[in-house]
Amino acid sequence: MEIVLIISVVLALLVGGLIVGLLDRRPAPPKGSYQGVRDADDPRPAPRHAAPGGSTAVLERPEAEEAPVDLVEPEVVEEVEAEPAAPELERPEAAGSRLARLRARLLKSNNVFGKGLLALLSRDRIDEDTWDEIEETLLMADLGTEPTMELVDRLKSRVTVEGTREPEQVRELLREELVAMVDPSMDRRLAASRRDGRPAVTLVVGVNGVGKTTTVGKLARVLVAEDRDVVLGAADTFRAAAAEQLATWGARVGVPTVRSEKEGADPASVAYEAVAEGIRLEADVVLVDTAGRLQNKSNLMDELGKIKRVIEKQAEVDEVLLVLDATTGQNGLTQAKVFAEVVDVTGIVLTKLDGTAKGGIVVAIQRQLGVPVKLIGLGEGADDLAPFTAEGFVDALLAD
């Protein structure tokens, strides 16, 4: 029994040792996995980093962590339409050079006025029949009855006393008398300067068809040529194209236009806003265009008076220019009288004073109204409006 027990104990110890040995044994690494246990035919792994000087030693360096990359959505670039370049502003012709250039156009009226008189006065013998012809020529030139008789009497007296017949002497004689009738003493200056901290205000009036809106646009060019800051007011709200036409004139020379987008708007309101804008911009001049008035329409004439009164709530009206068509002759005098009764006309603008007009209308209108002709229009060009001077006008009438 004891022998069997001893054998059992020994066997148990052997089995236990074997089990412990098995449990303690580590598994063999896979072929070629580690440096210390490499088979002869295993390929040698390349070093992670080459050492200086061509050494194959492994340099243990921590690999730099890659910086995080922010995902940025691509910027959406909006396509912006390039704004068209601002149109180049026109440079109006200086007022001083206009008279010389426009003088040639007045020559067309010589056949009616200047040359006819010179031919009659240069005759060897001037009898009553000749004086009758001279009188008729002056009447045909729209000088008017009273001015005609006055001029004929002066010419008779001087021709009789001086006894001249030489063309140059006759021309000088006639020039002196005509200049005196046109009256160089009249103040023909335009109110175009700021006064008492506000702009000068000019109201432009006239009947339909005389070229009033065009005249306002051309007058703006005259003032811009003199380095004046101008604001336009499109108070002709009854003619659909008037405001657009005026704005176009202003845009050509960089002048702002105050207008209403509503057709048939209150003209007085537009005029008021134009003056207010002129005050805000510290402009030199505000030019207000008005609707063409028929002189026999009392309500329209009353409205013109209203425009003037509304403007004067914030600024005095310094100038009222009446635009007349020189080709209408004596009919223009009737228009002028009616307008003068409604507003205080301070100056006349004669348009279409070319070969079809009679130069005598200048004298007749000034005599009737007692106000000077300040500007004359001699054509359709943008710079065909010029300041009026008595001497320049008469010289053009009598030029060769």
C-alpha positions in Angstrom: 0.0 0.0 0.0 2.7 2.4 0.9 4.5 1.6 -2.4 1.3 2.4 -4.4 0.9 5.6 -2.5 4.4 6.7 -3.2 4.1 5.9 -6.9 0.9 7.9 -7.1 2.5 10.9 -5.5 5.5 10.8 -7.9 3.3 10.5 -10.9 1.2 13.4 -9.7 4.3 15.5 -9.2 5.6 14.6 -12.7 2.2 15.4 -14.3 2.0 18.7 -12.4 5.5 19.7 -13.5 4.7 18.9 -17.1 1.6 21.0 -17.0 3.4 23.9 -15.4 6.1 23.7 -18.1 3.6 23.7 -20.9 1.7 26.7 -19.5 5.0 28.7 -19.0 6.2 28.1 -22.5 5.8 31.1 -25.0 4.7 30.6 -28.5 7.4 30.9 -31.2 7.3 34.2 -33.1 6.3 34.1 -36.8 9.0 33.6 -39.2 10.9 36.9 -40.0 9.0 39.0 -37.6 11.8 40.3 -35.2 15.4 41.3 -35.5 16.6 38.7 -32.9 14.9 35.8 -34.5 15.4 36.0 -38.3 15.9 33.2 -40.6 18.7 33.4 -43.1 16.4 33.8 -46.1 14.3 36.5 -44.5 14.7 39.9 -46.3 16.1 42.5 -44.2 13.6 45.3 -43.6 14.7 48.8 -44.8 15.5 51.2 -42.0 12.8 53.7 -41.2 15.2 56.7 -41.4 18.6 56.7 -43.0 21.4 57.8 -40.7 23.9 60.4 -41.6 26.9 59.4 -43.7 25.1 56.5 -45.3 24.8 54.4 -42.1 22.0 51.9 -42.1 21.4 52.3 -38.3 17.9 52.8 -37.3 17.2 56.3 -36.0 14.4 56.2 -33.6 12.6 59.4 -34.1 9.0 60.2 -33.4 7.1 60.8 -36.5 5.6 64.3 -36.7 2.0 64.4 -36.4 0.3 65.7 -39.4 -1.4 69.0 -38.8 -5.1 68.8 -39.0 -6.4 70.2 -42.3 -9.4 72.5 -42.1 -11.8 71.8 -44.9 -12.7 75.2 -46.3 -15.5 75.4 -48.8 -14.4 77.1 -52.0 -15.4 80.8 -52.0 -18.2 81.5 -54.3 -17.2 84.5 -56.4 -20.2 86.4 -57.7 -20.0 87.7 -61.2 -20.5 91.4 -61.0 -21.4 93.3 -64.1 -18.9 96.0 -64.7 -20.6 99.3 -64.5 -20.5 101.2 -67.8 -18.0 104.1 -67.8 -19.6 107.4 -67.1 -20.1 109.3 -70.3 -17.6 112.0 -70.9 -19.1 115.4 -70.2 -19.3 117.9 -73.0 -17.4 121.1 -72.8 -19.7 124.0 -73.9 -18.3 126.7 -76.0 -17.3 129.9 -74.1 -19.9 132.6 -74.5 -17.3 135.1 -75.7 -16.5 133.1 -78.8 -20.1 132.4 -79.7 -20.8 135.9 -81.0 -17.9 135.8 -83.5 -19.0 132.3 -84.7 -22.7 133.2 -84.9 -22.2 136.5 -86.6 -22.2 134.8 -90.0 -25.7 133.5 -89.4 -27.1 137.0 -88.9 -25.7 137.9 -92.3 -28.6 136.0 -93.8 -31.0 138.7 -92.7 -29.0 141.5 -94.5 -31.1 141.3 -97.6 -34.1 142.3 -95.6 -32.6 144.8 -93.3 -29.0 146.0 -93.5 -28.1 145.8 -97.2 -31.5 147.2 -98.3 -31.1 150.3 -96.2 -27.5 150.8 -97.2 -28.3 150.6 -100.8 -31.1 153.2 -100.5 -29.0 155.6 -98.4 -26.1 155.4 -100.8 -28.1 156.7 -103.8 -26.8 159.9 -105.4 -30.2 161.5 -105.0 -32.4 160.8 -102.0 -35.9 162.1 -102.6 -39.3 161.5 -100.8 -39.8 158.4 -102.8 -36.5 157.1 -101.5 -37.5 157.9 -97.9 -40.8 156.1 -98.4 -38.8 153.0 -99.5 -36.6 153.3 -96.5 -39.7 153.5 -94.3 -41.2 150.5 -95.9 -38.0 148.5 -95.5 -37.9 149.2 -91.8 -41.5 148.2 -91.3 -40.9 144.9 -93.2 -38.0 144.3 -90.8 -40.5 144.3 -87.9 -39.1 147.5 -86.4 -42.6 148.7 -85.6 -44.4 151.9 -86.6 -43.2 154.3 -83.9 -39.5 153.2 -84.0 -39.6 153.4 -87.8 -40.8 157.0 -87.9 -38.3 158.0 -85.3 -35.4 156.4 -87.2 -36.4 157.9 -90.5 -36.5 161.4 -89.0 -33.0 161.0 -87.5 -31.6 159.7 -90.8 -33.2 162.5 -92.8 -31.7 165.1 -90.5 -28.2 163.7 -90.5 -28.1 163.0 -94.3 -29.3 166.6 -95.0 -26.8 168.1 -92.6 -23.8 166.0 -93.4 -24.7 165.5 -97.1 -22.9 162.2 -97.2 -23.2 159.6 -99.9 -20.1 157.5 -99.5 -21.0 153.9 -98.6 -18.6 153.7 -95.6 -19.9 157.0 -94.2 -23.5 155.9 -94.7 -22.8 152.6 -93.0 -21.3 154.4 -90.0 -24.2 156.8 -89.8 -26.8 154.0 -90.0 -24.8 152.0 -87.4 -24.8 154.8 -84.9 -28.6 155.3 -85.2 -29.4 151.6 -85.0 -27.2 151.1 -82.0 -28.9 154.0 -80.3 -32.3 152.4 -81.0 -31.3 149.0 -79.7 -30.2 150.9 -76.6 -26.8 149.8 -75.3 -27.5 151.3 -71.9 -29.9 148.5 -71.0 -28.6 146.1 -68.4 -28.4 142.7 -70.2 -26.6 140.8 -67.4 -28.2 137.6 -66.2 -28.7 137.0 -62.5 -26.4 134.0 -62.2 -24.7 134.4 -58.8 -25.5 133.3 -55.3 -27.0 136.0 -53.1 -27.7 136.0 -49.4 -26.6 132.3 -49.1 -29.0 131.0 -51.8 -28.8 130.4 -55.5 -30.2 132.8 -58.1 -33.5 131.5 -59.4 -34.6 132.0 -63.1 -38.1 131.2 -64.3 -38.3 130.6 -68.0 -41.7 131.2 -69.6 -43.3 131.3 -73.1 -45.9 129.9 -75.3 -45.9 126.4 -76.9 -43.5 125.9 -79.8 -40.9 128.7 -79.2 -38.2 126.3 -78.1 -38.5 127.0 -74.4 -37.2 123.7 -73.0 -34.3 123.7 -75.5 -33.5 127.2 -74.5 -33.2 126.2 -70.9 -30.9 123.4 -71.8 -28.7 125.7 -73.9 -28.7 128.4 -71.2 -27.4 125.8 -68.8 -24.5 125.2 -71.2 -23.8 129.0 -71.3 -23.6 129.1 -67.5 -21.5 125.9 -67.2 -19.0 127.4 -69.6 -18.7 130.3 -67.1 -18.0 127.7 -64.3 -21.4 128.1 -62.7 -23.1 125.3 -60.7 -26.5 124.8 -62.1 -29.7 122.9 -61.1 -32.5 122.4 -63.6 -36.2 122.1 -62.6 -38.5 120.3 -65.1 -41.8 122.1 -64.1 -43.4 121.4 -67.6 -45.3 118.4 -66.4 -48.0 118.4 -69.1 -45.8 117.6 -72.0 -44.6 114.0 -71.6 -41.2 114.4 -73.2 -40.3 117.7 -71.7 -38.8 116.4 -68.4 -36.8 113.7 -70.3 -35.6 116.2 -72.8 -34.4 118.6 -70.1 -32.7 115.9 -68.2 -30.8 114.9 -71.3 -29.6 118.5 -71.8 -28.4 118.6 -68.2 -26.7 115.2 -68.3 -24.5 116.2 -71.2 -22.8 118.9 -69.1 -23.1 117.2 -65.6 -26.1 119.3 -64.4 -28.7 117.6 -62.2 -32.4 117.8 -63.1 -35.3 117.8 -60.6 -38.3 116.2 -62.1 -41.5 114.3 -61.2 -42.0 110.7 -62.2 -45.7 111.3 -62.4 -47.0 112.8 -65.6 -49.3 115.8 -64.9 -47.8 116.4 -61.4 -48.2 119.8 -59.8 -45.7 122.1 -61.6 -45.4 124.4 -58.6 -44.4 121.5 -56.4 -41.6 120.5 -58.9 -40.4 124.1 -59.1 -40.3 124.3 -55.2 -38.3 121.0 -55.0 -35.9 122.2 -57.7 -35.1 125.4 -55.7 -34.8 123.4 -52.5 -32.3 121.1 -54.2 -30.4 124.1 -55.4 -30.2 125.4 -51.9 -29.0 122.1 -50.6 -26.3 121.7 -53.2 -25.2 125.3 -52.8 -25.7 125.9 -56.5 -25.2 129.2 -58.2 -28.3 129.1 -60.4 -31.6 127.2 -60.5 -33.3 127.3 -64.0 -37.0 126.3 -63.9 -38.7 125.3 -67.1 -42.4 125.8 -67.3 -45.2 124.5 -69.5 -46.0 126.4 -72.7 -48.9 128.8 -71.9 -51.5 129.9 -74.3 -51.9 133.6 -73.6 -55.7 133.3 -74.0 -56.0 130.6 -71.4 -56.5 132.5 -68.1 -56.3 129.5 -65.9 -52.9 128.5 -67.3 -51.6 132.0 -66.8 -52.9 131.9 -63.2 -51.0 128.7 -62.7 -47.8 130.4 -63.9 -48.3 133.1 -61.2 -48.8 130.3 -58.7 -45.5 128.7 -59.6 -43.7 132.0 -58.9 -45.5 132.5 -55.6 -44.7 129.0 -54.4 -41.0 129.4 -55.3 -40.8 132.6 -53.4 -41.8 130.8 -50.1 -38.1 129.8 -49.9 -36.2 132.0 -52.4 -36.8 135.1 -54.5 -37.2 134.7 -58.2 -34.4 136.8 -59.5 -35.0 136.5 -63.3 -38.0 135.8 -65.5 -37.0 135.1 -69.0 -39.6 135.2 -71.7 -38.8 133.1 -74.7 -40.1 134.4 -78.0 -39.9 133.1 -81.6 -38.3 136.0 -83.6 -40.1 134.7 -86.8 -43.5 135.5 -85.3 -42.8 139.2 -85.7 -45.5 141.5 -84.3 -47.5 138.5 -82.9 -44.7 138.1 -80.4 -45.4 141.5 -79.0 -49.0 140.4 -78.0 -47.6 137.4 -76.2 -45.0 139.5 -74.4 -47.6 141.9 -73.1 -49.8 139.1 -71.6 -46.9 137.4 -69.9 -45.7 140.7 -68.5 -49.0 141.2 -66.8 -48.8 137.9 -65.0 -45.1 137.8 -64.0 -42.5 140.5 -63.9 -40.5 139.7 -67.1 -36.9 140.8 -66.7 -35.4 139.7 -70.0 -36.2 138.4 -73.5 -34.7 135.4 -75.2 -35.2 135.6 -79.0 -35.0 132.3 -80.7 -34.7 131.6 -84.5 -33.1 134.9 -85.1 -31.6 133.8 -88.4 -32.1 134.6 -92.0 -35.9 134.1 -91.7 -36.3 136.6 -88.9 -36.5 140.4 -89.1 -33.9 142.1 -86.9 -36.2 145.0 -86.1 -38.2 142.9 -83.7 -35.5 143.4 -81.1 -36.2 147.1 -81.0 -39.9 146.7 -81.1 -40.1 144.3 -78.1 -37.7 146.3 -76.0 -39.8 149.4 -76.7 -43.1 147.7 -75.8 -41.9 146.0 -72.6 -39.2 148.2 -71.4 -37.0 145.1 -70.8 -33.9 144.1 -72.6 -33.2 141.3 -75.0 -30.6 139.3 -73.1 -30.0 136.2 -75.2 -30.5 135.3 -78.9 -30.7 131.9 -80.5 -29.4 131.6 -84.0 -29.6 127.9 -84.9 -30.3 124.4 -83.8 -26.8 123.6 -82.4 -26.2 123.0 -78.7 -24.1 126.2 -78.4 -26.2 128.4 -80.7 -27.4 130.6 -77.8 -25.4 133.7 -77.2 -25.5 136.8 -74.9 -27.0 139.8 -76.8 -25.1 143.0 -77.2 -26.4 146.1 -79.1 -23.2 146.7 -80.9 -22.6 143.1 -81.9 -26.1 142.7 -83.2 -26.0 145.9 -85.3 -22.5 145.1 -86.6 -23.8 141.7 -87.8 -26.8 143.3 -89.5 -24.6 145.7 -91.4 -21.6 143.4 -92.1 -20.5 142.8 -95.7 
